């Protein structure tokens, strides 16, 4: 059975309850790590300045308290957590689990994946290849 490391659990606790519910359900299916939940101004500025983020503080959903975004990556010992094939496979699991949880009333928000910024609430699988790819980023959508 997969379980959270102390580091991942600490970061997970900074997230909105929907993301906690989602991550815990995903963990039952695929081992994973929480790379980021809430992000401070200093960390957001660092990521913006080095190009890791395209959003200035306080405009990232990571900057909310609780965080409305989570960076969740597949975990395989010795594997690169950013390996494209693993990230795409894992993202499919996360998006499918989020959809199921939302439809069953266990999440109050729909999910948008950072590999697909064109996601709309009424068309969750539209794909735009011309946008910034952030494959381990998942965020809650506002209605």
C-alpha positions as CSV (number, residue, x, y, z in Angstrom):
1,X,0.0,0.0,0.0
2,X,1.3,3.4,-0.9
3,X,1.7,6.1,1.7
4,X,2.8,9.7,2.0
5,X,6.2,10.6,3.0
6,X,6.4,13.2,5.9
7,X,7.5,15.8,3.4
8,X,4.6,15.2,1.0
9,X,2.1,15.0,3.9
10,X,3.3,18.4,5.2
11,X,2.8,20.0,1.8
12,X,-0.5,18.3,1.2
13,X,-1.9,19.7,4.4
14,X,-1.5,23.3,2.9
15,X,-4.0,22.4,0.2
16,X,-7.8,22.8,-0.2
17,X,-9.8,19.9,1.0
18,X,-10.7,18.9,-2.5
19,X,-7.1,18.5,-3.4
20,X,-6.4,16.5,-0.3
21,X,-9.3,14.2,-1.1
22,X,-8.1,13.9,-4.7
23,X,-4.5,13.2,-3.8
24,X,-5.4,10.6,-1.2
25,X,-7.6,8.8,-3.8
26,X,-4.9,8.9,-6.4
27,X,-2.4,7.5,-3.9
28,X,-4.5,4.4,-3.6
29,X,-3.9,3.8,-7.4
30,X,-0.4,5.1,-8.0
31,X,2.4,6.1,-5.7
32,X,3.1,9.8,-5.9
33,X,4.8,12.7,-4.2
34,X,3.5,16.2,-3.4
35,X,6.1,18.7,-4.7
36,X,4.1,21.8,-3.8
37,X,1.0,23.0,-2.2
38,X,0.9,26.5,-0.8
39,X,3.7,28.7,-2.2
40,X,5.1,31.7,-0.4
41,X,5.8,35.1,-2.1
42,X,9.5,34.4,-2.1
43,X,9.1,31.0,-3.7
44,X,6.6,32.3,-6.3
45,X,8.9,35.1,-7.2
46,X,11.8,32.7,-7.5
47,X,9.8,30.4,-9.9
48,X,8.5,33.4,-11.9
49,X,12.0,34.8,-12.3
50,X,13.6,31.5,-13.4
51,X,10.7,30.7,-15.8
52,X,9.3,27.8,-13.8
53,X,6.1,29.7,-13.4
54,X,4.4,32.3,-15.7
55,X,2.5,33.9,-12.9
56,X,3.6,36.6,-10.5
57,X,2.6,36.6,-6.8
58,X,-0.2,36.6,-5.6
59,X,-1.8,35.4,-8.9
60,X,-1.0,31.7,-8.7
61,X,-3.5,29.4,-7.2
62,X,-0.6,28.1,-5.2
63,X,-0.5,31.4,-3.4
64,X,-4.0,31.0,-1.9
65,X,-4.5,29.7,1.7
66,X,-5.5,26.9,1.5
67,X,-3.7,26.3,-1.8
68,X,-6.1,25.8,-4.8
69,X,-3.2,24.1,-6.7
70,X,-1.0,21.1,-6.1
71,X,2.1,19.9,-7.9
72,X,1.7,16.1,-7.7
73,X,4.1,13.8,-9.5
74,X,4.3,10.1,-10.0
75,X,6.7,8.3,-7.8
76,X,8.8,5.4,-9.0
77,X,12.1,4.7,-7.2
78,X,15.0,5.8,-9.4
79,X,12.7,7.3,-12.1
80,X,12.7,11.0,-13.2
81,X,9.4,12.5,-11.8
82,X,9.3,14.7,-14.9
83,X,9.6,11.9,-17.4
84,X,7.0,12.8,-20.1
85,X,5.6,9.3,-20.5
86,X,5.1,8.8,-16.8
87,X,3.7,12.3,-16.3
88,X,1.1,11.8,-19.1
89,X,0.1,8.4,-17.8
90,X,-0.2,9.8,-14.2
91,X,-2.1,12.9,-15.3
92,X,-4.7,10.6,-16.9
93,X,-5.2,8.9,-13.6
94,X,-5.5,12.2,-11.7
95,X,-7.9,13.8,-14.1
96,X,-10.1,10.6,-14.2
97,X,-10.2,10.3,-10.4
98,X,-11.0,14.0,-10.0
99,X,-13.9,13.7,-12.5
100,X,-15.3,10.7,-10.6
101,X,-15.0,12.4,-7.3
102,X,-16.7,15.6,-8.6
103,X,-19.5,13.6,-10.2
104,X,-20.1,11.7,-6.9
105,X,-20.2,14.9,-4.9
106,X,-16.9,14.2,-3.1
107,X,-15.1,17.3,-4.6
108,X,-16.8,20.7,-4.9
109,X,-14.6,22.0,-7.7
110,X,-13.6,20.6,-11.1
111,X,-10.0,20.1,-11.9
112,X,-7.7,21.7,-14.5
113,X,-4.4,20.1,-15.5
114,X,-1.2,22.1,-16.1
115,X,-0.6,20.1,-19.3
116,X,-3.8,21.4,-20.7
117,X,-4.5,25.1,-19.9
118,X,-7.3,25.3,-22.4
119,X,-9.5,23.1,-20.1
120,X,-13.0,24.6,-19.7
121,X,-15.6,23.4,-17.2
122,X,-17.8,22.3,-20.1
123,X,-15.1,20.6,-22.2
124,X,-12.4,19.2,-19.8
125,X,-10.4,17.4,-22.5
126,X,-9.8,20.2,-25.0
127,X,-6.0,20.3,-25.7
128,X,-3.9,23.3,-26.8
129,X,-0.3,22.4,-27.5
130,X,0.8,26.0,-27.8
131,X,0.6,26.8,-24.1
132,X,3.1,26.4,-21.2
133,X,3.3,22.7,-20.2
134,X,3.3,22.1,-16.5
135,X,2.6,18.4,-16.4
136,X,2.6,17.9,-12.6
137,X,0.4,20.9,-11.8
138,X,-3.3,20.4,-11.0
139,X,-5.6,23.2,-9.9
140,X,-9.2,23.7,-8.8
141,X,-11.4,25.6,-11.2
142,X,-13.8,28.3,-10.1
143,X,-17.4,28.2,-11.5
